[in-house]
Amino acid sequence: MAATAPDDESAGRSPSQGGGEERQVDQEGQTVAIDGGAEHRSPTAALIYNPIKADGAALRAALTRLSARAGWAEPLFFETTVDDLGDDVTRQALDAGADAVLVAGGDGTVRAVSEAMSGSGVRLAIVPSGTGNLLARNLKLPLAEPEAMMRAVFDGDTLPMDVGWSRLQRPDGTHEEHAFVVMGGIGLDAAMIANTSPQLKKTVGWVAYVDGAARSLPSAKPFRVMYQLPEARLHSARVQSILFANCGSLPAGLELIPDASVADGALDIVIFQPKGPLGWIFVWRRVAWDNSVLRRFRAGRRVIALRTKDNSVRYSRGSGIEIATHEPKPVQLDGDEFGEAVAVRTRVDPGALLIVIPKSHPTHGL
């Protein structure tokens, strides 16, 4: 909030006499505007970053400069750690009164910060960092311009985004609930992530999952599940994996769920049940060719519509899904391992996360 200079007639008046606005610094070092006897604290931005994934020094300097230019107070800075992936420091930032939070880190950091931000009413800006950036990619944010997303905090728009939640029942009967903003899953997809080398992931990013797939596919076996969508009948099936997704795009231009939306108040469910090696060929064709290429053309969509016998991949949409297994299976959320579960109950919280987007950023198809 910029101070206004008094004119000749108002010179010498106190703020209570309508002579304009005065500014002072309070005991905490924050700039405070005093207008008519009322104090107005300048807005504050908080940056939460993973020091391994992001250039902390450069981001801190940029945010300090941009905050000063916008008339905001000195920003707050928080680093994630091995023990705190971002949720605890996010709550600290909110408790400190942050008016906007910026997150810079990998997909796991974005997930943890989003979990703590959900329902807070405070805006969240994603500053793309690292190699994954799955949420940023799905939102079509500028990946190579971190300052563009930082500037958007001060002059951008806001997109209310859905947040998915998964309540996991562990083999010992205990329960945990965690958020996801991209997608989660139980079964083979989680096993692939568990079998991916952490060091390789740090080196080559999402490409490392190819190694995880190579380790997991030879021993992959279908497993029995019971699952049910709201207001639908109970199903029993043998599957390789069940995904519950808020977004549909993967790296390398792959469209797992072409019609997924982060703002439709629903989750997309994908059930993989290929039958033998040929079934996996059908899965790959569906994702890499049908969804990612053919769907772009009218004639291609007609071809897809004629394929009625391929049940290797099944799609559904709803407010969530309940899944129960006969034996513990690995679970992943936004590309991170979350141990094993014997039951998963997912739900969607519509518009729970206020995402900062650049001014006039296209929202069609998000």
Order of alpha helices (4+ residues) and beta strands (2+ residues): beta-beta-beta-beta-alpha-beta-alpha-beta-alpha-beta-alpha-alpha-beta-beta-beta-alpha-alpha-alpha-beta-beta-beta-beta-alpha-alpha-beta-beta-beta
